[in-house]
Amino acid sequence: MNEVREWTVPGRVNLIGEHLDYNGGAVLPIAIDRGLLIKVRMRDDGVVNIWSGGRKASFGVDIAPGEIGDWARYAAAAVWASRQAEIPVPGADIVIESTLPPGAGLSSSAALTCGLAAALDDFADTALSRLQLARIGQRAESDFVGAPVGLMDQLAVLCGESGNAVHIDFADPDSPALASVPATWSDHGLVLAVIDTGVTHALASGEYAARRRECDEAAGRLGLTALARAQVDAVLRLEDDILKRRTRHVVTESARVRGTVKALGAGEWKQFGAMLSSSHESLRDDFEVSCPELDVAVEEAIEAGAVGARMTGGGFGGSAIALIGSGDVEALRTRVEARYTRLGWKPPQVFTVAPVAGAARRT
């Protein structure tokens, strides 16, 4: 019971394919070189202790949804969902260290729930697959925390590959298809910059769930099991203006994923950038999940010379990404900080990320 095992778990950036995972479409995330270090030691007294950022929380292994609501609820959710998946958890001491800014749309929650599930599975020697661990992480967020998330984030942090994006096709939701796509922009003097707006989003707050309901309703009216199966004429068959816009985003974003995969494979960076910027416009206007801080970040990135830029993640805050020359990052930081200051907003954080491997045991 005294053995300590450590797991590194990356965050993720979704290059393109936003809000398509739960609509049966394809997405293109990368695991990033910022994430969590999770240290776990098992106990035999039915108690779970969590330490993170100078805080401590304790709860029993029989914790249930609704019994904890503070910062430790995601860790509790992972323990609960792991036990629901028949991973035995006799108790645990858990220390969490993070280089991921919370609420930045970089999947800190998926990194935590999936990383803990992987660690608990490792101790129990239940040998679950990465897909099974991803579903544990998804259930932790959906059924315990109350955020009806898709499965993209979980698969991204578990199945990321160094130097590659991961194309995940959810056409068959029971068996998502994964494929590697080279992400070689660094070989051409480009970097992927993240602009963390500092606006914390809460996917359980209602708007995210509302988008899922709207997409489900649109699919139902079109006679489809998943909205990503809609054809280009689907918008013309809907009468409700909101459902038209939601459907238009899903249809056009699906096309952008296909175009981005081709652009990455061919090293067509202008085309890739155009896909990013077009995606942001669609998320802003048709899916309505952007916010002023994200829009300004994207505008300033383009002005600083970015090939393309867009918000990433569920929206309503979080981060934007920009494909930009490595020598232009400081100009981007200067521009966006100055614009935020003029608007009376707290300056954002700007940093670069690179694609790395998924969750792994370190010791």
N, C-alpha and C positions, 0 to 999 in steps of 0.2 A: 504493500500500500504506500510505500515511501518513494516509489519510482516516479520521477517527473518526466513527462514527455512534452516536447515542444512541436508546435505546428505553425508553419507560415502560410498565411492565406491572403491572396491578393484582393484588391478591389477590382472594379471593372469600369471600363468606358465602352459604351455602345457606339460604334462608329456610325451605324445607320440601321434603320429598321425599328424605329421607336413605336411602342404600343402595338407591335405585331405579334408578339409571342402568344398572348392570350386570344388573339384573333386567328390563330392557325397559320400565320405567315412565317417568313424567314427573317432572321436578325444577324447582325455581324459585330459582335463585341470582341474586345481584347481584355485579357487580364492585365493589370498594370503593376508597375514596380513601386506601388504604395499599398500597404495593407495592414494586416494584423499579425502579431506574434501571440499565440495562445499557449500558455503553459498549464498543464493539467496533472494533478495527482489524485488518485482515487482514495476514497474514504469508505468505511464500512458501517457508518452510523446513520445513514439516510439523510445527511445534511450536505447541502451545496453552498460553498462560500465563493463569492466572486469579488475580485479586486481589480479595479481599473481607474486610472487617473486619480489616484488618491482616495477613491471611494471604496466602500465595502458593502456588500449585501449578502444576506443569508436566507435560505429557504429550504424546505424539505423536498426530497426527490418526488414526492407525490403532489407537487404544485399543480394547480389546475388553472385554466383560463379565467381571468378576472380576479385572481388572488394577489396579483402584484402589478403595479402600474408605474413604477419608477424606472430609472435608467437601466435596471437589471432585467427588464421584462423580456428582452430578446434572448438573453442567456437562459432565463427560465423557460422561454418558449422552446429553445433547442433541447433542453433536458426533457421537457414534456413530450415533444414530438419524437425524440429518440426512444423514449420508453413506449410510446404508442406504436413504434415500429419494432418493438420487442428487443431493443438493445437494453440489456440490464445495466442500471445505474445505481450502485449501492451508496453513492455519495461521491463528492468531488470537491477539491480545492482548485480554483481556476483563476489564473492571472492573465489579464488581457492588456497588451500594449499595442498602440495604434499609430500609424503615420497617415491615416485617412481622416480628413476633416469630416466631422459628423454632419449629416444633413446635406452633403454636397452632391448627392446624386451619383456617388461612386460605389454604391452597394456595400457600405459598411455593415448593414444589417444582414445581407446575404453572406458576407464573409464571416460574420460572427456565428450565425446559425449553422451554416454548412461546416465551418471549421470545427465547431464544437461537436457536431454530429460525427464528423470524421474522426475526431479524437476519441470520442466515447465508443465508436465502432471499433477503433483500433485496440483500445483497452479490453473490450469485450470479445474481440476476435470473431465478430459476427460476419466480417468479410462482405459487407454490402457493396454493390456497384456504385460508381459515381452518379448514375441516374437515380438510384435509390436514395443516396445521400442528398441529392438535389431536391428530391420530393420531400424529404424530411425537413429541409430548410424552408421549402415553400409552405408546407403545412404549418410550421412554426409561425410564420408571418401571417398566413391567412386565417388559421383557426385559433391561434392563441393571441396574437397581437391585434388581429382584426384588419390587416391590410391585404386585400385580395390580389396579390401579386401573381404575375406569370412565372415562368420557369427559366427565363433567360438569365437573370442575374446569378442564380444558383449554379447553372451549368457553366457559366462563364468563369466564376471564381474556382470551380472545381476542375474544369477541363481546359483552361487556357494553355496556350503553347508559346514558348519563347520565339519571338520573331514572327509570329503569325496571329491573324485574327481567326476567330472560330465562326464559321457559317453554321447556324443552327436552324434547321427547317422543322417547323411545328405542324406540318401538314397532317401528320399522324401524331396527335398529342400523346398517345400512349408510348410511342417510340420515336422521339425526335432524332433526326438525322444530323450528324455532326461531320464537318469537313474543314480542313485547314485552308486558309487563304493567305498567301505571303503578304506581309506588311513591311515593305522595304523602303519606306520613305526616307529613313535615316541615311540610306546609301546614296541619296540624291540631294543631301543638304537640307532636308526638311525635318521638322519635329512636330509632334502633336502636343500642343499647349492646352492646358486646362485653366479655365478662368472660374474660380470658385466665387460665386457672387456673395456668399455669406447669408443668402436668404434661405432659411431652413424650410424644407418642404416636409409635409407630413402626409404620406400616402394613405394613411388611415383616416384622414380628415374629411373625406367625402367626395372631393372632386375626381380623384382617381377612380373610385368605385362608380361614380356617375358616368365616366367615360366608358367603363366596361358595360354598364347597363345599356347605354346608348348604342354601343356596337352590337350587343346581343339583340337589341330590338331591331336594329337595321338588318341584321342577318336574318332574323325571323320574318320580317316583312318581305325580304327578297327570296325566302324559301331556302336559305342556306344554313348549313350547320356551323359554318365559320365565315366571318366577314371577309377574310383574306381570299376566299374563293370567288369573290365578286369580280365580274368583268368590267371593262371600262364603261359600258353603258348602264351600269347599275345605278349610278347617280340619277339618271333620267327616269328611272322607274320608281323613285321615292318622291313623296310629296312634302314631307316634313323637312324644313330647311336645315335644322340641326343635324338630322340623320344624313342628309345629303353631304354636309361638310365632313362629318365623321367618316363616311364611306369614301369620299374623295381622298381623304388623307390615307386611308388604308390601301386603296388601290394604287395611288401614286407612290406611296412609300415602298410598297412591294416592288414596283418597277425600279425605284432607286436602289434597292438592295441588289437587284440583278445587275444594274448598271455599275454599281460600286465594285462588285466582285470582278467584273470584266476590267474595270479601270485599274484595280490593284494588280491584277494578273499581268496587265500590259504596261504598268508603270505610267499610266496616263494621269498625271497628278492634277492637271487642270480639270479634267472630267470628274475626278474624285472630288475635288473642291467644289465644283458646281453642284454635285449631288448633295454635299453637306449643306450648302447655302439654301438650296431648294427645299431640303428637308426642314430647315428651320422655318422657312416661310409657311410651309404646310402645317407644322406644329403650332405656329403662332396664329394663323388665320383660320384653318379648317378644324384642327383638333383643339385649339384654344387652351393650350397647357403651358404657354410661355408666360413671362412677366416682364415688366419694364427693365429690370436689372439684367435679365438674360438678353433682351433685345439690344440694349446698349452695349453689352459685352460683345455681341456678334458684330454690331456696326463698327465698333472701334477695332476689332480684329481685322476686318476687311480693310479699313482705312490704314492699318499698320502694315498691310501687305500680305495678309493671309490669302492663301489660295482658295480657301472656303472655311466656313464656320457655322456652327449650329449649337443649340442647346442639346444636352444629352441627359438621359435618365427620364424618370416619370414626369418631370416638369414641376410647375408651380414654385420655382426656385431651384436651388442646386447649382449646377455648373454648365458652362458652355465649353466647347472644344474648338480649336482652330488648327488647321494644317498650315504651317508657316515656316519660312526660312529660319534656320538656326540663328542667324545673325539678326533677326528681326524681333526676337522675343523681348528684348529690353524695350524696344520701341512700343511693342504691344502693351507691356506692363505700364509704361509711362503714360500712354494715351488713355488706357482704361482707368487707371488710378486718378488721373486729372479729371476725366469726365465724371466719374463717380463723386469726386470731391465737389465739383461744381454743382452737382445735383443734390448735395447734402447727404450722400450715402457713404457708408463705411467702405473704404477701399477694399477691393477684392484681393484674393490671393491668386497669383499666376505662377504656374509651374509646368514642367514638361513631364510626360509619361512615356513609357515604352512597353511593348507587349512582352509578358513573361509567362512562365509556366503556372499552372493552377496549384491549389492547395497541396502541401506536402509535409510529411513529418520530417523535422530537422534532427531531433535526437530521440 
